[in-house]
Amino acid sequence: MVFQGFKAWLQEHKGWVTKTKLFTFVELKLLPLFRLMGSLYLFNNTILRDTKDVRVVTAKGSSVEIIPFLKIWVNLPMAIGYQVRV
């Protein structure tokens, strides 16, 4: 329905896809969904990153000096922990 143009392209190039064996036909059918999922992830990440600093600065009893503290002692260990876990 939404991906009629992509489906038509896949049907047209099906022989080329099976000859090169770079991707299977099923993987190529999932490609638009993966691209959509990646773009939604990037959108959410950008929104959260941009609003994080604003919410911290405008919180009661905090000021701009807390941003480097949070980035070094909270954000960095969490990012390292996530990378080690994955």
N, C-alpha and C positions, 0 to 999 in steps of 0.2 A: 504494500500500500504506500507507505512513505518512501521506501527505497526502490521504487519501480525502475528508475533509471539505473541504479546500481545492479539490480537483478538482471536487467537487460544486458548490461555490460558483462556480467559474469557468464550469462548464457552464451554470449557472442565469443568470449575469450576462453571458454571452458577447455578447449583442446590445448591452448597454450599453457594454461595453468597446470594441467595434468602432465604435460611434457616436461616442463621445467622442474616440477616437484619442489618449488620454493615454498609454496603454501598449499594446503589442501583446499578443496572446494568449500568445506565447512568453515575453515578458518577465514576464508575470504568473505563468507556470508556474515560472519560475526564482526568483521572489521568496522562497519559503521557504528555498531553498538559500543565497541571498545573506544572509538574516537569520542563518542558522546559521553561515555563514562569519564574519560580523561579530561575532557573539557569541563564537565561539571565539577570534578575534583579541583581543577585549577581555579575555577570561579569561586568555589567555597573557600579555598585556601587564601586567595587574594582578599576576599571580604573579611575573613577572620584576622588576617595579618594587619590589615589597615585599621580595623576597629579596636584591636588589642591595645595599642598604645593610647588611643583616645580614652578608652574606658579606664585605664589605670591612672592617667593624669587627672581625669575629672572625678575620680573617687574621693570620698571624704577623707581628709587627713593625709593625702598623698600629693606629691609634686613630681616634677620632671626627673628628679634625682633617682627615683626608684626604677626607671627604665633600664639603665645599664645593670643594676643589681639583678633584676628579673631575667635579663637576657643571659647573664653569665651564670648565675646560681640556680636558675629554674629551667630556662629554655634549653641551654646547652646540655646539662645532664640528662634531661628528658629525651633530647634528640639522639644523644649517644646511646642511651638505654634502648631506644626504639631500634636503632640500627643494629645493635648487638643482638637483640631479640629476634629480629628478622634474619 
